[in-house]
Amino acid sequence: MNMPDSSSHRPDKPLQASDLEAVTAYLRAELPLSAAIGMSLTSWDGQTVSLSAPLGPNLNHADFAFGGSISSMAILATYSLLFLIFRERSISNRILIQESTTKFLRPIDTDIVATACCPAPVALDEFLQTLARKRKSRISLESSVYSGTTLAATHTGLFVAMLY
Amino acid sequence: MNMPDSSSHRPDKPLQASDLEAVTAYLRAELPLSAAIGMSLTSWDGQTVSLSAPLGPNLNHADFAFGGSISSMAILATYSLLFLIFRERSISNRILIQESTTKFLRPIDTDIVATACCPAPVALDEFLQTLARKRKSRISLESSVYSGTTLAATHTGLFVAMLY
């Protein structure tokens, strides 16, 4: 993964609008599906990343958000979280997903908002230390999908990261 | 769900190319994501439905298929299967997904092919009888995703159907 320059950003400082736009543009270029569904990164404070997408390109036959779009936004939230964690530490790696489970709780009838939070410091340290030692490390991460501000789906993803 | 006319098709007769195109066009119109990822129905013989999508719109950062696209194709295969089962029986209903689990086994570096098979006759009959009796019924369905002809992911989806 060749990441946009992160030299101007410290992990404890929220990303500014122009930097969010740059990361959004990078992800949209790397993952065409994220462009097709209109995904944008809306915030990252070093702990929680938020993404949003308009309902239009993600509608289903019942005029709610399509399950595939909801799962994709949940995966993108977690992928973005890992991307930002690695970017802030200038670690070049590859991230792959091994398992993805989405529970759909409520229909989504407005913008799709997805968030993912950093794991607990102990779990994150263990993940990064294993990656440094074995060049490969696995982590299970949660993300949540909202219809506006109402929780609409939960997602668990098992990811593997590999150093180049 | 207002379905395309099914009067010319018997359940035990494979869909012809023009009918596959009509169902593809209908699904693409109802589910814009399926159009964005280039999904097409390629066969339906009354038992197994097959879908395919080109790799291009579904690439990830590593030039394989993106996990969200793979999950979406797996969901679309199962949704298409239910759509065709109901269409052949002229049952108007709404289909929603409640849970989706994808296991990613191998990277996909060519067309994404997804298939879903009818459940065993006893399970299908029970599902349809419950739907007729209670106007609502749940079913768990499996689908498979291939990189060309190599199995690359498996999916389990829990669906609920509701009569209008």
Interface residues (C-beta under 8 A of the other chain):
Chain A: M1 E30 L31 P32 L33 S34 A36 I37 G56 P57 N58 L59 N60 H61 A62 F66 G67 G68 S69 S71 S72 M73 I75 L76 Y79 R94 I95 L96 I97 Q98 E99 S100 T101 T102 K103 F104 P107
Chain B: M1 E30 L31 P32 L33 S34 A36 I37 G56 P57 N58 L59 N60 H61 A62 F66 G67 G68 S69 S71 S72 M73 I75 L76 Y79 R94 I95 L96 I97 Q98 E99 S100 T101 T102 K103 F104 P107
